[in-house]
Amino acid sequence: MSQHVHVRLTKGLGVSEQGELIEESYCRCGAHWTRLFTVEQGESEQ
């Protein structure tokens, strides 16, 4: 019996209303993930 390894393929990137970066990914087996990245409030980059 073989063992399955998830291969995360990027489905898309977006920005929430709160300014968080949202990364959606999936595996061909049907599994999917959503990751949120929050930017610390402070001085913006120039």
Stockholm file with secondary structure:
# STOCKHOLM 1.0

chainA/1-46         MSQHVHVRLTKGLGVSEQGELIEESYCRCGAHWTRLFTVEQGESEQ
#=GR chainA/1-46 SS CCCCCCCCEEEEEEECTTSCEEEEEECTTSCEEEEEECCCSSCCCC
#=GC SS_cons        CCCCCCCCEEEEEEECTTSCEEEEEECTTSCEEEEEECCCSSCCCC
//
